[in-house]
Amino acid sequence: MITDELVDIEIKLLMDGVYQVYGYDFREYSEASLRRRLTQWLSNSGFATFSLAQSQLLRDRALFDTLLRGITVNVSEMFRDPAFFKAVREHVVPHLKTYPFVKIWHAGCASGEEAYSMAILLLEEGFKGRFRIYATDINEEVIRKAQEGIYPLKEMQHFTRNYQQAGGTGSFSDYYTARYEHAIISPKLRENIVFAAHNLAVDSDFGEMNLILCRNVMIYFKQPLKEKVLGLLDRSLTHGGYLCLGTKESLNQRQIAGHYEAIAPRMQIYRKQYAKK
Ligand SMILES: C[S@@+](CC[C@H](N)C(=O)[O-])C[C@H]1O[C@@H](n2cnc3c(N)ncnc32)[C@H](O)[C@@H]1O
């Protein structure tokens, strides 16, 4: 008989194996959501149990890629949480304008909507030629999608509404070309963005970012992994730089203590303090 306890053991063994063979570390992801997503993958896979799937998963990279796609939640949208982007425009952009050049990192960018939204915002705020966006994700397939910048045309109505609520100053339709059922993002947005694969659980920090967005990514992590990733983000951020989390996430008092200032608390925008002399 397969008990819940046995399934938990099988998942743990599988995640250990995945880490050792492929270097992807899901051992510190929240159990409930990981289990839900793995169970969904198993029911579509044709294997009866995780143990039976394991030996093939550890030998067959293509099969493992299907598991990877099943584990990661890649939903995103343009100007997601419009009030957040409005707050960035009002509270963060005025400071960024004082720098000759700004570097921004979207950690866990999924299919790129968030990074393109930021490129639109910065171009509208006069940053042309003065910014670079690094947009990374663990999932190489979504990074490829992000690079293509092609989205279903039917989503544009919703994205346009978000853009307007976020304080967009132009016309959203200027940022894409409609072709049949698709909207193709304007090349002028793409030229400011570098898309790359990067795993927050195991890869190293990025240098000297002025603004880091890591929204709706750490909600899937257990506390120790959250702490580890927050450390990595902190090391990648300049003093005076901004850290943005998702609306359901926050820094706790200890993490803030003397180190970060909450700029727009409900929007989860924090500013890293300058080092005390
Ligand atoms: C729900 S999406 C959030 C997308 C975007 N930031 C937003 O808020 O709309 C979460 C993304 O985090 C990525 N992710 C999960 N674990 C990761 C890790 N260890 N390193 C980097 N990205 C990760 C997933 O692949 C997924 O694309």
The ligand as a Tripos MOL2 file, in Angstrom:
@<TRIPOS>MOLECULE
LIG
   27    29     1     0     0
SMALL
NO_CHARGES

@<TRIPOS>ATOM
      1 C1          5.2840   32.7940  -10.3820 C.3       1 LIG1
      2 S1          6.7100   33.1230  -11.3790 S.3       1 LIG1
      3 C2          6.9610   34.8400  -11.0290 C.3       1 LIG1
      4 C3          7.2630   35.6420  -12.2800 C.3       1 LIG1
      5 C4          7.4030   37.1400  -12.0650 C.3       1 LIG1
      6 N1          8.4660   37.4510  -11.1410 N.3       1 LIG1
      7 C5          6.0950   37.7350  -11.5990 C.2       1 LIG1
      8 O1          5.9570   38.0500  -10.4070 O.co2     1 LIG1
      9 O2          5.1800   37.8620  -12.4110 O.co2     1 LIG1
     10 C6          7.9880   32.3180  -10.4210 C.3       1 LIG1
     11 C7          9.2530   32.0390  -11.2630 C.3       1 LIG1
     12 O3         10.3150   31.6820  -10.3690 O.3       1 LIG1
     13 C8         11.1160   30.7290  -11.0400 C.3       1 LIG1
     14 N2         11.9330   30.0050  -10.0660 N.ar      1 LIG1
     15 C9         11.5680   29.0300   -9.1920 C.ar      1 LIG1
     16 N3         12.6300   28.5830   -8.5110 N.ar      1 LIG1
     17 C10        13.7030   29.3030   -8.9430 C.ar      1 LIG1
     18 C11        15.0920   29.3000   -8.6180 C.ar      1 LIG1
     19 N4         15.5890   28.4560   -7.7160 N.pl3     1 LIG1
     20 N5         15.9000   30.1660   -9.2760 N.ar      1 LIG1
     21 C12        15.4090   31.0230  -10.2060 C.ar      1 LIG1
     22 N6         14.1070   31.0680  -10.5710 N.ar      1 LIG1
     23 C13        13.2560   30.2180   -9.9340 C.ar      1 LIG1
     24 C14        10.1020   29.8590  -11.7560 C.3       1 LIG1
     25 O4         10.6770   29.1310  -12.8190 O.3       1 LIG1
     26 C15         9.0670   30.8890  -12.2180 C.3       1 LIG1
     27 O5          9.2970   31.2990  -13.5410 O.3       1 LIG1
@<TRIPOS>BOND
     1     1     2 1
     2     2     3 1
     3     2    10 1
     4     3     4 1
     5     4     5 1
     6     5     6 1
     7     5     7 1
     8     7     8 2
     9     7     9 1
    10    10    11 1
    11    11    12 1
    12    11    26 1
    13    12    13 1
    14    13    14 1
    15    13    24 1
    16    14    15 ar
    17    14    23 ar
    18    15    16 ar
    19    16    17 ar
    20    17    18 ar
    21    17    23 ar
    22    18    19 1
    23    18    20 ar
    24    20    21 ar
    25    21    22 ar
    26    22    23 ar
    27    24    25 1
    28    24    26 1
    29    26    27 1
@<TRIPOS>SUBSTRUCTURE
     1 LIG1         1 GROUP 0 **** ****
